[in-house]
Every structure is written in C-alpha cells, then in structure tokens.
Amino acid sequence: MNALNVEMFESIARTATSLKAKKSARAIILSGSGKAFCTGLDVKSVGSNPMNFSMLLDKPAGTEYSNLAQDVAYLWRQLPIPVIASLHGMCFGGGLQIAMGADFRISTPDCQLSIMEGKWGLIPDMSASVTFREHVRMDVVKELTMTARIFTAEEGCGYGFVTRCSKDPFQSSLELAREIAARSPDAVAGAKKLFQSTWVSPESAGLDQETKIQKRLLASWNQMSAAGRSMGVKVPYKSSKDFEK
C-alpha cells in the first residue's frame, strides 16, 4: 500500500533532491505500485521508535524552511520541471500531501482520498499549509481535515484536489508530460516559478515577477527556438535556465 516509513521518507526526499540537478529531465511522474498510490504514514513502523518523530519533524541545521516530513511533498515544488502525480486506489494522509506537492494530479475517478491525519488526532503537517491553499477553499479543507472523511477523486476534482480524472491516469500523465516537453523548457520553468511565487502574494509582487521572468526569456535561445517551431522551423532546445536565481 506504499505506506510511509522513515526509510521511504528519506528515499523520496533524496530522489527529489537529486532530480533538481538533472538538467536533461523535462517532466516527472509520481506513481505508486500495487493497489494504492500511498496510504499515508506507516503508524506502526514510525511509532515503534520515539526518535523517528524527531527525525521527521526537527529541521536539520542550516535548513531554511522544511523538515524531512515536509520535504517529501514540498521538494517537488522546488524543481523547475513539471511534476505529475498519477493516482489510483487510495491516496490518504501523507500520500495526499505528496500528491499536492506535484503540479498536476491525474486520478482514476474511483480513487479514494482523505486528509486522514484527523483519524489519529493529528493535523496534516507535510506542507499542506502551503499546497492546499492554492487549490482548495479553506472551509472545504477544514471540513475534510476535521472529519478525516474519505472522498472520491471525482469529488476531489470539484474540490480542487484533483486536476482531472482518467480511466488510465498513468497513460494520461505520460501524454501530458510529452505535451509539455515539446515546449521551451525555459518557458515551462518560468511559468512554474511565476505562479508558485505569486499565487497568494500581493499584486505588486506578482507584476514584478512577471516582468523579471519575461526579461530573462526574451531573445533567449529557447524563446527563439519556440518562436521558430511555431513557424515550422524546428530548432532544438537547450538546457533550461536556472530560475531560482
């Protein structure tokens, strides 16, 4: 069921960090093998050692924002390439928060979702305070958090948790990844940077960021390549710019 133990937390965070340096990557698909995307925290495994909670919740020295529990979801937002979560079966608790760290979520209509932490007397603490607010109304998040109610991905589309439903979410994810990969990597990275850095910021910050990114794109190799492709001249794209600077 792909429940999250400490080893899986470390592995996911390590993978996300390593992919940030892979300049040739154009898109990432997150999926779970077997009957579920991820059923959330492996309570028995993590609870077997009190030190595990310190490993998950304490921020390492020199870390600016997130702890290990948050990294498995939050780090996907830091990548300059699109991340697509392909959901099926069940997506509970930490699994849902990992999915919300992706740019897109494509799911089978009958996939079961839940902010399950309330069942254990806890709150969603894996960057939900950042990712949920960009997609879902606060009253809906409060209700689903306080009740830990299970809902379908079809309902999740209406709430904002799911981008769209598909009978074959992995195939649909591949198709979306290929469609985005056909565009300029700089424009894709710039779009992700723009919207994530301004979606809930003051209007002035959004306007400034639009101009800053656009100036970096204009007359660049990949921008000229995109323009050429639009006119039938296929010029290869180069590695994407670093939009974190």
N, C-alpha and C positions, 0 to 999 in steps of 0.2 A: 504493500500500500504506500510505499515511499514515505513512511513517517520519518520525522526529523530527529536524529540523534546528534550528539556533538560532532561525531566524525563527518556526518553529512553536512552540517553547518560549515565546518572547516573546508570541506571539499568544494561546496558551492561557492563560497567566498573566494577561495583560491582560484577557481576556474574563471569567475567573473573578473578578478584582478588580472589574470594572465591574458585574457582576451582584449583587455584595454590596450595592450602593446602590440596586438596583431593587426597591423595596418592593412593587410590584404583582405580581412574579413569585411563583408558587406551587409550581413544580417545574421541574427542568431535566433534559433527556435528552441524554446524551453519546452520539454515534454517529459512525461513520466511513463515508465514502462509498466506493464501489468494492468491491473484493474482500476488504477486511480492515478491522477496527476500527482497529488500529495495530500495525505490525510492529516497533516499538521504535526505537532510536536509528539515525539515518542515519550509520553509522560513517564512510563515505567523506566525507560533507559536513562533519561535525563535526571529523573528524580532519585535514581539509585545512588547518586553521589552529590552531596550538597555543593561541592566545589564546581560542579557543572554549571550551576546558575551564575556563579561569579565569572566563569569563562565566557558565558553568553552575554551577560549584562554589563560587566565592567569594561569601560573603554580603555584600550591599550594606551600606554604613554605615547604622546605625540600624535594621537588620532584626533582630528578636528571635530568630527561630527558623530559618527556611528559606532556602535559596538558590534560584536560578532552576530548577535541575533538580528540586528537591523541590516547588517551588510548583505545577507543572502537575498534581500529584496532591493535594498537601496543602491547597491553597486551596479545593478543593471541600468539604472538611470544615468550613471556616470559614463557609460560607454557612448561613443559618438555615432554608433550604428544602431539601427532599429532592432529591438528585441521583441519577439512574438511568442506568447505563451499559448501552447496548444493544449486545451483542457478536455478531459474525459473522466468518466467515473465519479470521482469525488475530489473536491478541492476545498479542504477545511482549514480553518485557523491559519497557521503559518504558511500553508500551501496557497491559500488565497492571497496572503500578503506578498508572497513571492511573485505570484501572477500579476498582482497590481503594480509591481515594480517594473514590469515589462511595458513596452509602448502600446502593444495591442494584445487582446485576449480573444482567441477564436475557440469556440467550445461546441461540443455536442449539445443539442437542446436539452437533453435529459441529465446532463452532468449536475451533480448536487454540490452546492456551495454553502458555506457557512462561516460566519465570524464566530468560531467555536470556543474562543477563549473564555467567554462568559460561563460556559458549562463547568469550567474548572475554577470559577471565581477569580478570573484574571481579565486583563484588558489586552487588546491587540497592540503589541509593542515592537513590531518588526517593520517600522517606518510607515505604519498605517496613517499616522497623523499627517504625513506628507502626501502619500499617494491617494488615499481615499477622498480627500477634499477636492482633488482635481477632477473627479469623475462622478461623485455621488452626493446628493443633498445631505445636509447634516442630520435632519430628522430621521431619514432612512437609515443612515449609519448608526445613529443612536439606538433605534428600534432593533436593528439586526444584531448589534453588539450586546444590548441588554437582555435580549431573549435567546441569543445563540440559535435562532431559528434556521433550519435548513431550507434553502430555496433553490429552484432550478436555474440553469443558465439562461433559459428563456425568460424567466423573471428577471434575472441578472442583467439582461440586455436593457430592459425597461428601467432598471435602477441606475445603470451606468457601470456596473462591474464588468460586463462583458461587451466587447466591441461588436461581435456578431456571432451567430450560431451557424454551424455547418455539420452535415452528416459525417464528413471526413475532415476534422479540424486540422490534422497534420498536413494533408494534401493542400488544403486551403491556405495554411501557413506558408507552405513552400511556394505556392503561386504568388502570394503577397510578397514574400521575400525576393522572388525573382523580378517582380514588377518594380519594386523599389530599387533593386540592384542595377536596374537598367538606367537609373537616373544618376546625375552627378553626385558622387559621394560627399563633396563639399556642401552642396545644397541640402542634402539629406541631414548631414551632421549639423549644419547651420539651423535648419528647421527645428530639429530636436532641441538644440541649445536654446533657441529663441523662445519656444513655447514653455519649456520646463523652467526657464529662469524668469519668466514674466507672467505666467498664468494667474498667479494670485498676488502679484506685486503692484505697486502704484502705476498709474497710466504713464507717467513720465519715464519710469524705468523701462517699460515696455517699448516706448517710442525710441528711446536712446539705444536699446539693444537691437531693435530692427535696423537702425542706421549703421551701427557698429558692424553687425554681421554682413549687411549688404555691401558695405565698402570693401570688406575682405573678399567677397565673392566676385564683385565686378571686375571684368577683364582678366580674371584668373584663368589658368589653363582649363580647369574643369568647367568653368562657366562658359568659356568659348567653345569647348567641346560639346556641351549640352545644346548650345545655340546651333552649332554645326549639324548635330544629329537631327534637330528639328527641321533642318533644311535638306536632309538626305545625305549629309557628309558625315560618315562615321569615323570620328576621331577618338582614339582610346582615352579613357580617363586615367588620371594619375592618382597616387595615394592621397587620401583626404588630408586637409589642413587640420591642425590641432586647434579646435575651437574652445578648449579650456583656458587658453591664454587670454 
